[in-house]
Amino acid sequence: MHTDNTPKLAFTVAEACRSIGIGRSKLYELIAEGRIETRKIGKRTLIPAQSLYALIEAQD
């Protein structure tokens, strides 16, 4: 269960797009390039929070 005080461990594709301010197509492009990791849980594609943090850090 996620509360406001607990950081998220993973984001859905839509949440990841909103979080870093990019479109769905660009997110999938970054995934294809290997710059963002994904995990499949059942049919859901999740993006680990650490993968998004690493992408942002690499842009500095």
N, C-alpha and C positions, 0 to 999 in steps of 0.2 A: 504494500500500500504506500502511495506517495503522499507525503504531507508537504506543506510549504517550507518546512525546515529541512527536509531531506532532499539532497540533490538527486536529480534523475541520473540513472545509470545508462539509459539508452533512450533514443528518440525515434519516433516513427519518421517516415520520409517527409511527411507534411510538417511535422514539428521541427525537423532539422532544417528544412528550407526557411521556415519562419525565424528560427533561432539565429541563423547566420545571414539572412537577407538575400538568399539566392532563389532562383526558380528551380522547378522540378527537373527540367532538362539539364541545367548546369550541374545539379547535384548528381544526376546519373552519369554525366560526363566525368565528374571527379571520381565517382565510384569505378567507372571503366578504366580510368587512368591509374587506379590503385592508390589514389590520394586520400580516399575515405574508405574505411572498412565497414562491412555490413555483417549482420548475423541474421539468419533465418530462424524464427521460432514459429513452427507450424507454417502457415502461409504468410505470416507477417515478416516484413523486412524491417529490422531495427538497426540504427546506427549508434554504436557506443559513444557516449559523451566524450570519452578520451580521444576518439578519432576526430571529432569536431574541434576539440581544444588543440590537438596537434596540427590540424590544418591552419587554424588561426595563428598559432605560434610560428609556423613556417612562413607566413606572409610578412613577418616583421623584417 
